[in-house]
Each structure stands twice: as C-alpha cells, then as structure tokens.
C-alpha cells in the first residue's frame, strides 16, 4: 500500500476510535500515551508519518482492535482478539437470514455492493422461476424465496448502492429457453423478463444492472461487500476473501466489467422488456 494511502486509512480509523471512545482529544491522547498536539497532527493529515510501533500497539490494545485493522490491512476489527483468516470457506446451505451473506449485506449498508450473479439475479426472479430453479437444483424453495425478498427489501433502503454486472447473453439464452431453462415455459419466461424490467425501473438508481458481452469478457460469480470482503460463489460454498488487497483486485475486475458494458443501467429495463416481447421457444 502506498504510504499516503496507509496514513490516510490509519487517520480515518483513528477518527473512528476517537468518536467511539466518546472523550475529548486530550483524554484520548493521554489514554494512548501521546501528546495532544501529536494526536492533532495525526488527525489533521498534515503528515504521512505514522506513530512509533509501540504507540500503534498501545492504541490497538487500549481500544480493543487488531493492529491489522488499524493499519488498513484487514477489514475485521477483531474486537475479541480473534483474527479472521484472510481466506475462508462458507457453506451456502440454509435460510438466507441465517447465513453470513445476510450479515455481510447488513454490515456493508451505506457502501457500494458489487455483484456478478451466476444466473438471473436473485432479487429479480419471479416465484415461478424460484420454484423451477429450486426443483432442478434440489434446493429449499422457501429459503430461496426468503433470499429474494430480503434482497428486494435491502435494495429499497435509501442508503443502498448496488451494482450488478452480468453477460447480456445470459438473458438472451434465458429468453429462448435454452440451457438450464429448457423446461421453463415460454409464458413464464416472458413474465419473468417483464417482472425484471418493472423491478429495474422501480429500484433504479440504488440498484443498477449492467450487461457486458460474454464472448469478450468472463467472470466467476462473486459479491464484493463494500471495502470489507468478497465472496466468490463456488456451487454450494463461498470462498470468502477478507484481506484488503484481494478485495481491491476484485473491485478493479468488476470496474473493468462495467467499463466493457454494452447495456448500461438506464437501458437495462428496456432491454429486458424488449426480450419479453421476443422470447422464443427453443425449437
């Protein structure tokens, strides 16, 4: 990390600790063994210099956060002293409200969430599609419906900022009833695409869908929860990245997908609506 970036992250997190402590700068400085003037200088951003190592350790210990979090190397404060691994595996079974995914969405509220779905985005699915996909994948229909409703409610919050980027051809294949959707009736596909168009209009601009050319770009499904963590979908499990650098790398990858988009967010609803009028059987 660039020294200026490092000092900026440290300054922001020092401000968080000061605000959380609920005391004035003099008392805070005394609690970590530095002069008030030194604390003021650290908070002002006038210098990129960081405190001595022993001061950093004292701040972390006194305010019960990890040194990695204080220095911007981790997004986990580790208030209990437990340091979260930089890579974890999380099972994808169970109701959505009981998984870490729901918790991560809650923690990331107010920050941008970036999402590359494996198929039709969860919150845009009709009950008919949820039922069809649940049956062919042997997944709990009620849990899938709960997840869809949670995501819709989440995206209606005024602080929500979510971008979704996916291949244009996924929707075109769906419209024709190909691939995993070859048993999904044409009328239901039309209804699904119209339902998607209505929600895209309704949720815009807090929810924005971008479509790129899947022949020119490729991406595995993943979600980035603000600056905190990323979860890569791998079937019945998620590969969870908690360290700052891989989260930033995936963020850059997502931004590249956005730049390559052929259908931008303000055009996505019209694109889905047009597909609903031209959906064909895969005969």
C-alpha positions as CSV (number, residue, x, y, z in Angstrom):
1,X,0.0,0.0,0.0
2,X,1.3,3.5,-0.8
3,X,2.5,5.4,2.2
4,X,-0.1,8.2,1.7
5,X,-2.9,5.6,1.4
6,X,-1.7,3.9,4.5
7,X,-1.6,7.1,6.5
8,X,-5.0,8.0,5.2
9,X,-6.5,4.7,6.3
10,X,-4.8,5.0,9.7
11,X,-6.2,8.5,10.1
12,X,-9.7,7.5,9.2
13,X,-9.6,4.6,11.7
14,X,-8.1,6.8,14.4
15,X,-11.0,9.1,14.0
16,X,-13.4,6.2,14.3
17,X,-11.8,5.2,17.6
18,X,-11.9,8.8,18.9
19,X,-15.6,9.1,18.1
20,X,-16.4,5.7,19.5
21,X,-14.5,6.5,22.7
22,X,-16.7,9.5,23.4
23,X,-13.9,11.5,25.0
24,X,-12.1,14.6,24.0
25,X,-8.7,14.6,22.2
26,X,-6.8,15.4,25.3
27,X,-8.2,12.4,27.2
28,X,-7.8,10.1,24.2
29,X,-4.1,11.2,23.7
30,X,-3.4,10.5,27.4
31,X,-5.0,7.1,27.1
32,X,-2.6,6.0,24.4
33,X,0.5,7.8,25.9
34,X,1.0,10.6,23.3
35,X,0.7,14.4,23.5
36,X,-2.5,16.1,22.4
37,X,-0.5,18.1,19.8
38,X,0.8,14.8,18.3
39,X,-2.7,13.4,18.1
40,X,-4.0,16.6,16.4
41,X,-1.3,16.3,13.8
42,X,-2.1,12.7,13.1
43,X,-5.8,13.6,12.8
44,X,-5.2,16.6,10.5
45,X,-3.5,14.7,7.7
46,X,-0.7,17.3,7.6
47,X,1.9,14.5,7.6
48,X,2.1,10.9,6.2
49,X,4.3,9.9,9.2
50,X,2.8,7.2,11.4
51,X,3.3,6.8,15.2
52,X,6.0,4.6,16.6
53,X,5.3,0.8,16.7
54,X,4.8,0.8,20.4
55,X,2.2,3.7,20.1
56,X,0.3,1.7,17.4
57,X,0.3,-1.3,19.6
58,X,-1.0,0.7,22.6
59,X,-3.8,2.3,20.5
60,X,-4.9,-1.2,19.3
61,X,-4.7,-2.7,22.7
62,X,-6.4,0.2,24.5
63,X,-9.3,0.3,22.1
64,X,-9.6,-3.4,21.5
65,X,-9.0,-3.5,17.8
66,X,-6.5,-5.5,15.8
67,X,-3.3,-3.8,14.6
68,X,-4.1,-5.1,11.0
69,X,-7.5,-3.2,11.1
70,X,-5.9,-0.1,12.5
71,X,-3.3,-0.1,9.6
72,X,-5.9,-0.9,7.0
73,X,-4.6,-4.4,6.3
74,X,-7.8,-6.1,7.4
75,X,-11.4,-5.1,7.5
76,X,-12.0,-7.2,10.6
77,X,-11.6,-5.2,13.9
78,X,-11.2,-8.5,15.8
79,X,-12.7,-6.9,19.0
80,X,-12.4,-10.2,20.8
81,X,-8.8,-10.6,19.8
82,X,-9.6,-13.3,17.2
83,X,-8.0,-12.5,13.9
84,X,-10.2,-13.7,11.0
85,X,-8.4,-15.7,8.3
86,X,-7.7,-13.9,5.0
87,X,-9.5,-16.7,3.2
88,X,-12.4,-18.8,4.4
89,X,-14.9,-21.3,3.1
90,X,-18.6,-20.7,4.0
91,X,-21.3,-23.3,3.2
92,X,-24.1,-21.9,1.1
93,X,-26.9,-24.1,2.7
94,X,-29.7,-22.9,5.0
95,X,-32.1,-20.0,5.0
96,X,-30.6,-16.7,3.8
97,X,-31.3,-14.9,7.1
98,X,-29.2,-17.5,8.9
99,X,-26.2,-17.2,6.7
100,X,-23.2,-14.9,6.8
101,X,-24.3,-13.4,3.5
102,X,-27.2,-11.6,5.2
103,X,-24.8,-10.4,7.9
104,X,-22.4,-9.1,5.3
105,X,-25.1,-7.3,3.4
106,X,-26.1,-5.6,6.7
107,X,-22.5,-4.6,7.6
108,X,-22.0,-3.2,4.1
109,X,-25.1,-1.0,4.2
110,X,-24.2,2.5,3.1
111,X,-21.3,1.3,1.0
112,X,-21.3,0.1,-2.6
113,X,-22.0,-3.6,-3.2
114,X,-20.8,-5.1,-6.4
115,X,-22.4,-8.4,-7.7
116,X,-21.7,-10.7,-10.5
117,X,-24.6,-13.3,-10.5
118,X,-24.4,-16.9,-11.6
119,X,-27.7,-16.6,-13.5
120,X,-30.7,-14.4,-13.2
121,X,-30.0,-12.0,-10.2
122,X,-31.8,-13.4,-7.1
123,X,-33.9,-10.3,-6.3
124,X,-35.2,-10.1,-9.9
125,X,-36.7,-13.6,-10.0
126,X,-40.4,-14.4,-10.1
127,X,-41.9,-17.0,-7.8
128,X,-42.3,-19.3,-10.8
129,X,-38.5,-19.1,-11.6
130,X,-37.6,-19.6,-8.0
131,X,-39.7,-22.7,-7.9
132,X,-38.3,-24.1,-11.2
133,X,-34.7,-23.5,-10.3
134,X,-35.2,-24.8,-6.7
135,X,-36.7,-28.0,-8.2
136,X,-33.9,-28.7,-10.6
137,X,-31.2,-27.9,-8.1
138,X,-32.9,-29.7,-5.1
139,X,-32.8,-26.5,-3.0
140,X,-35.3,-25.3,-0.5
141,X,-37.9,-23.2,-2.3
142,X,-38.9,-21.3,0.8
143,X,-35.3,-20.4,1.6
144,X,-34.8,-19.2,-2.0
145,X,-38.0,-17.0,-1.8
146,X,-36.8,-15.6,1.5
147,X,-33.5,-14.6,0.0
148,X,-35.2,-12.9,-3.0
149,X,-37.5,-10.9,-0.7
150,X,-34.6,-10.0,1.6
151,X,-32.6,-8.6,-1.3
152,X,-35.6,-6.6,-2.6
153,X,-36.2,-5.1,0.8
154,X,-32.4,-4.4,1.1
155,X,-32.4,-2.5,-2.2
156,X,-35.3,-0.4,-1.2
157,X,-33.3,1.2,1.7
158,X,-32.3,4.7,0.9
159,X,-28.7,4.1,1.7
160,X,-28.4,1.2,-0.7
161,X,-25.9,1.4,-3.5
162,X,-25.7,-1.9,-5.6
163,X,-24.2,-2.5,-9.0
164,X,-24.8,-5.8,-10.8
165,X,-22.8,-6.8,-13.9
166,X,-23.6,-9.9,-16.0
167,X,-23.3,-11.2,-19.5
168,X,-26.0,-10.0,-21.9
169,X,-26.2,-13.4,-23.4
170,X,-27.4,-14.9,-20.1
171,X,-30.7,-13.1,-20.6
172,X,-30.8,-13.9,-24.2
173,X,-30.3,-17.6,-23.5
174,X,-33.0,-17.4,-20.8
175,X,-35.4,-15.7,-23.2
176,X,-35.1,-18.6,-25.7
177,X,-35.4,-21.2,-23.0
178,X,-32.0,-22.8,-23.6
179,X,-29.6,-24.4,-21.1
180,X,-30.9,-24.9,-17.6
181,X,-34.1,-23.1,-18.6
182,X,-35.1,-25.5,-21.4
183,X,-38.0,-26.8,-19.3
184,X,-39.3,-23.4,-18.2
185,X,-42.4,-22.4,-20.2
186,X,-42.3,-19.6,-22.7
187,X,-45.1,-17.7,-21.0
188,X,-43.3,-17.9,-17.7
189,X,-40.1,-16.6,-19.3
190,X,-42.0,-13.6,-20.7
191,X,-43.5,-12.9,-17.3
192,X,-40.0,-13.2,-15.7
193,X,-38.5,-10.7,-18.1
194,X,-41.3,-8.2,-17.7
195,X,-41.1,-8.6,-13.9
196,X,-37.4,-7.9,-14.2
197,X,-38.0,-4.8,-16.2
198,X,-40.5,-3.5,-13.7
199,X,-38.1,-4.0,-10.8
200,X,-35.2,-2.5,-12.6
201,X,-37.2,0.7,-13.2
202,X,-38.6,0.6,-9.6
203,X,-35.2,0.2,-7.9
204,X,-33.1,2.4,-10.1
205,X,-30.8,4.2,-9.3
206,X,-30.0,2.4,-6.0
207,X,-29.9,-0.9,-7.9
208,X,-28.1,-0.7,-11.3
209,X,-27.8,-3.6,-13.8
210,X,-25.0,-3.5,-16.5
211,X,-24.7,-6.1,-19.3
212,X,-21.5,-6.9,-21.0
213,X,-20.6,-9.1,-24.0
214,X,-20.0,-12.6,-22.5
215,X,-17.9,-13.5,-25.6
216,X,-15.4,-10.8,-24.8
217,X,-15.3,-10.9,-21.0
218,X,-15.5,-13.7,-18.5
219,X,-16.2,-13.6,-14.7
220,X,-16.9,-16.1,-12.0
221,X,-19.9,-15.2,-9.8
222,X,-18.9,-13.1,-6.8
223,X,-20.1,-10.3,-4.5
224,X,-18.0,-7.5,-3.1
225,X,-19.4,-6.1,0.2
226,X,-18.0,-2.5,0.1
227,X,-14.4,-2.4,1.2
228,X,-14.9,-5.2,3.7
229,X,-14.8,-8.6,2.0
230,X,-15.6,-10.5,-1.2
231,X,-17.4,-13.8,-1.5
232,X,-16.8,-15.9,-4.7
233,X,-19.6,-18.3,-5.4
234,X,-18.5,-21.9,-6.0
235,X,-21.6,-24.0,-6.1
236,X,-22.7,-25.0,-2.6
237,X,-20.0,-22.9,-0.9
238,X,-18.4,-19.4,-0.9
239,X,-14.7,-18.6,-1.0
240,X,-14.5,-15.6,1.3
241,X,-11.7,-13.1,1.0
242,X,-11.2,-10.8,4.0
243,X,-7.9,-9.2,3.2
244,X,-7.7,-5.7,1.7
245,X,-5.6,-6.4,-1.4
246,X,-7.7,-9.2,-3.0
247,X,-10.9,-7.3,-2.3
248,X,-9.3,-4.3,-4.2
249,X,-8.2,-6.6,-7.0
250,X,-11.8,-8.0,-7.5
251,X,-13.1,-4.4,-7.3
252,X,-10.8,-3.4,-10.2
253,X,-12.0,-6.5,-12.1
254,X,-15.6,-5.5,-11.6
255,X,-15.0,-2.0,-12.6
256,X,-13.4,-3.3,-15.9
257,X,-16.7,-5.3,-16.5
258,X,-18.7,-2.1,-16.0
259,X,-16.5,-0.2,-18.5
260,X,-17.0,-3.0,-21.0
261,X,-20.8,-3.0,-20.6
262,X,-22.8,-2.8,-23.8
263,X,-26.1,-2.2,-22.0
264,X,-25.9,0.5,-19.3
265,X,-28.0,0.7,-16.1
266,X,-30.5,3.2,-17.5
267,X,-31.0,0.9,-20.6
268,X,-31.3,-2.4,-18.8
269,X,-35.1,-2.3,-18.1
270,X,-35.9,-1.6,-21.8
271,X,-33.6,-4.4,-22.8
272,X,-35.4,-6.9,-20.6
273,X,-38.8,-5.6,-21.7
274,X,-37.8,-6.0,-25.3
275,X,-36.7,-9.6,-24.7
276,X,-40.0,-10.3,-23.0
277,X,-41.8,-9.4,-26.3
278,X,-39.5,-11.5,-28.5
279,X,-38.9,-14.6,-26.2
280,X,-39.0,-17.8,-28.3
281,X,-39.3,-21.4,-27.7
282,X,-36.0,-23.3,-28.2
283,X,-37.4,-25.4,-31.0
